[in-house]
């Protein structure tokens, strides 16, 4: 009688353990949690570059059953070299590992410490934690729009992570406009009226801290005919660059595209000024 009681109990426990194991193997777990519970090991290294497929995850499954590991958009991978930038994961992925399997995965992300150097292929990272709420939101927005390799989106991340100027976010193209509107709502910063480009690396996308040029469209309305002058001036009123000088113009609405180099100018305040018959009718301030 005693033996017959023990056998059904063992069978029930075995079935219960099997169900638990199956349920566990079917459930996705965050990569951070899986590492903490010592279910996997991870070696995380850079591939070089700021944007896109810049990270390699080498994962080893320590279990005797398959696992699915989530790497979330918005996870901030912590650079072990304090002089190199952390990486914000910008594409949510699920990584599948067979029992006891070791496998390397490429992960998409963007740098999120603008004033540090960009990671190279020797850079080592820890799994870190989820970033602050605003960085998580922009990472998910980038993922949603599939801008994983877009350098305008990278500039938008630096506006959120490092308080860079809103004017760093692109120009008048649709991607720039969507990012400007999103980041403006996220941070409370005004939508920019002009664009700042930095240096020549990566097409001017890498943040150097030294503006190379400023460009935009100066919109204005004339209520009477007259002679129009338009130029860029420093804070002392000295002309930096002139675009129009005493051009006859009729009343109406105008949009004047401009671009001027700033790399050789001292930092400070500058002004785009429109004059009609010698009188200032509108101006726009630049600070860099």
TORRO-114251 format. One record per residue (C-alpha): z, y, x. Coordinates in steps of 0.25 Angstrom, whole numbers, plus 5000, padded with zeros to 4 digits. Each point is the difference from the previous one (the first is absolute). Layout:
BEGIN
<<Z Y X>>
...
END
This chain:
BEGIN
<<5000 5000 5000>>
<<5004 5010 5011>>
<<4986 4997 5008>>
<<4992 5002 4987>>
<<5007 5014 4998>>
<<4997 5004 5014>>
<<4985 4997 5000>>
<<4996 5008 4988>>
<<5008 5012 5006>>
<<4993 4999 5013>>
<<4987 4999 4993>>
<<5004 5013 4992>>
<<5004 5007 5013>>
<<4987 4996 5007>>
<<4991 5005 4988>>
<<5008 5013 5000>>
<<4998 5002 5015>>
<<4985 4997 4999>>
<<4999 5010 4989>>
<<5008 5011 5008>>
<<4991 4997 5012>>
<<4987 5001 4992>>
<<5005 5013 4993>>
<<5004 5006 5014>>
<<4986 4996 5006>>
<<4993 5006 4988>>
<<5008 5014 5001>>
<<4994 5011 5009>>
<<5011 5006 5010>>
<<4999 5013 5007>>
<<4997 4998 5015>>
<<5013 5008 5003>>
<<5008 4990 4991>>
<<4993 4988 5006>>
<<5004 5004 5014>>
<<5014 5003 4997>>
<<5002 4987 4994>>
<<4994 4993 5012>>
<<4989 4994 4992>>
<<4989 5005 5009>>
<<4999 5007 5013>>
<<4991 5012 5003>>
<<4994 5007 5012>>
<<4994 5013 4996>>
<<4991 5008 5009>>
<<4990 5011 5000>>
<<4985 4998 5001>>
<<4998 5015 5004>>
<<4996 5012 4992>>
<<5006 5008 4989>>
<<4993 4996 4987>>
<<4995 4987 4993>>
<<5002 4986 5006>>
<<5010 5004 5011>>
<<5011 4989 4999>>
<<5001 4985 5003>>
<<5010 4991 4994>>
<<5002 4987 5007>>
<<5009 4992 4990>>
<<5006 4986 5002>>
<<5005 4992 4987>>
<<5013 4993 5004>>
<<5000 4992 4987>>
<<4994 4987 4996>>
<<4993 5006 4988>>
<<4990 5011 4998>>
<<5004 5014 4998>>
<<4994 5013 4995>>
<<5005 5013 5007>>
<<4997 5014 4994>>
<<4998 5012 5010>>
<<5001 5012 4991>>
<<4992 5013 5000>>
<<5011 5010 5004>>
<<5007 4991 5010>>
<<5003 5008 5013>>
<<4998 4992 5012>>
<<5010 5005 5011>>
<<4994 5002 5014>>
<<5009 4995 5011>>
<<4995 5011 5009>>
<<5006 5013 4995>>
<<4988 5007 5006>>
<<4990 4993 4991>>
<<4998 5002 4985>>
<<5005 4991 4989>>
<<4990 4994 4991>>
<<5000 5001 4985>>
<<4994 4988 4993>>
<<4989 5005 4991>>
<<4995 4987 4994>>
<<5008 4990 4993>>
<<4997 4986 5004>>
<<5006 4986 4997>>
<<5000 4991 5012>>
<<4999 4985 4998>>
<<5006 4990 5010>>
<<4999 4985 5000>>
<<5012 4992 5004>>
<<5004 5003 5014>>
<<4988 5008 5002>>
<<4998 5011 5010>>
<<4989 5010 4996>>
<<4996 5014 5004>>
<<4996 5010 4989>>
<<4994 5014 5002>>
<<5008 5011 4992>>
<<4994 5014 4995>>
<<5009 5012 5003>>
<<5000 5015 5004>>
<<5009 5007 5010>>
<<5011 5008 4994>>
<<5006 5008 5012>>
<<4990 5010 5003>>
<<5007 5006 5013>>
<<5001 4986 5007>>
<<4989 4993 5007>>
<<4991 4990 4993>>
<<5003 4986 5002>>
<<4991 4991 5009>>
<<4998 4985 5001>>
<<5013 4998 5008>>
<<5009 5007 4989>>
<<5011 4992 4994>>
<<5006 5002 4986>>
<<5011 4994 4992>>
<<4998 4998 4985>>
<<5008 5012 4997>>
<<5003 5004 4985>>
<<4993 5006 4988>>
<<4997 5015 5004>>
<<5006 5011 4992>>
<<4995 5002 4985>>
<<4990 5010 5003>>
<<4993 4992 5011>>
<<5001 4988 4991>>
<<4993 5007 4989>>
<<4989 5005 5009>>
<<4998 4987 5007>>
<<4998 4993 4986>>
<<4990 5012 4996>>
<<4992 4997 5012>>
<<5000 4985 4997>>
<<4996 5003 4986>>
<<4988 5008 5004>>
<<4997 4991 5012>>
<<5000 5011 5010>>
<<5006 4991 5010>>
<<4991 5005 5012>>
<<4999 5014 4995>>
<<5004 5011 5010>>
<<5002 5010 4989>>
<<5010 4991 4994>>
<<5006 4998 5014>>
<<5002 5016 5000>>
<<5006 4999 4987>>
<<5010 4990 5005>>
<<5004 5010 5011>>
<<5002 5011 4990>>
<<5010 4991 4993>>
<<5007 4994 5012>>
<<5000 5012 5010>>
<<4999 5012 4990>>
<<4986 5003 5006>>
<<4992 5011 4993>>
<<4993 4997 4987>>
<<4988 5006 5007>>
<<4999 4988 5008>>
<<4995 4992 4988>>
<<4985 5000 5001>>
<<4991 5010 4993>>
<<4993 5001 4986>>
<<4995 4985 4999>>
<<5005 4992 4989>>
<<5009 4991 5009>>
<<5007 5013 5006>>
<<5001 5006 4986>>
<<5007 4988 4994>>
<<5010 4999 5012>>
<<5003 5015 5000>>
<<5004 4999 4985>>
<<5008 4987 5002>>
<<5007 5006 5012>>
<<5002 5013 4994>>
<<5007 4994 4988>>
<<5008 4991 5009>>
<<5005 5011 5010>>
<<4999 5012 4991>>
<<4991 5007 5011>>
<<4989 5008 4995>>
<<4986 4995 5000>>
<<4993 5005 5012>>
<<4989 5011 5000>>
<<4995 4996 5014>>
<<4999 4989 5010>>
<<5005 4998 5014>>
<<4993 4991 5010>>
<<5007 4995 5012>>
<<4993 4997 5013>>
<<4988 4990 5002>>
<<5007 4986 5000>>
<<4996 4991 4989>>
<<4991 5011 4994>>
<<5012 5010 5000>>
<<5009 4991 4992>>
<<5011 4998 5010>>
<<5011 5010 4999>>
<<5001 5007 5014>>
<<5009 5012 4995>>
<<4989 5010 5005>>
<<4990 5004 4989>>
<<4985 5000 5005>>
<<4994 5007 4988>>
<<5003 5005 4986>>
<<4990 4999 4988>>
<<4999 5002 4985>>
<<4994 5008 4989>>
<<5004 5015 4997>>
<<4998 5003 4985>>
<<5000 5014 4996>>
<<4994 5009 4988>>
<<4994 5013 5002>>
<<5001 5010 4988>>
<<4990 5010 5006>>
<<4988 5000 5009>>
<<5003 5004 5015>>
<<5001 4996 5014>>
<<5007 4987 5003>>
<<5007 4997 5013>>
<<5007 4987 5003>>
<<5008 4995 5012>>
<<5012 4994 5007>>
<<5011 5009 5005>>
<<5012 4998 5008>>
<<5014 5005 4996>>
<<4997 5013 5008>>
<<4987 5002 4992>>
<<4991 4997 5011>>
<<4987 4993 4996>>
<<5000 4985 5005>>
<<4986 4996 4994>>
<<4991 5008 4990>>
<<4991 4993 4990>>
<<4994 5012 4992>>
<<5000 5014 5004>>
<<4996 5011 4989>>
<<4991 4991 4992>>
<<4994 5006 4987>>
<<5006 4991 4989>>
<<4999 5001 4984>>
<<5012 4998 4991>>
<<5003 4986 4997>>
<<5007 4987 5004>>
<<4998 4995 5014>>
<<5005 4988 5009>>
<<4998 5002 5015>>
<<5001 4988 5009>>
<<5006 5003 5014>>
<<5005 4993 5012>>
<<5006 5005 5013>>
<<5006 4994 5013>>
<<5015 5001 5002>>
<<5002 4992 5013>>
<<5000 5012 5009>>
<<5008 5009 4990>>
<<5015 5002 5002>>
<<5008 4994 4989>>
<<5004 5010 4989>>
<<4995 5006 4987>>
<<4986 5003 4997>>
<<4993 5006 4988>>
<<4986 4999 4994>>
<<4997 5013 4994>>
<<4989 5005 4990>>
<<4997 5015 5000>>
<<4991 5007 4990>>
<<4995 5014 5005>>
<<5011 4999 5011>>
<<5012 4997 4990>>
<<5007 4986 5001>>
<<4998 4993 4987>>
<<5005 4987 5003>>
<<5007 4992 5012>>
<<5004 4986 5003>>
<<5011 4997 5010>>
<<4999 4989 5010>>
<<5012 4995 5008>>
<<4999 4990 5012>>
END
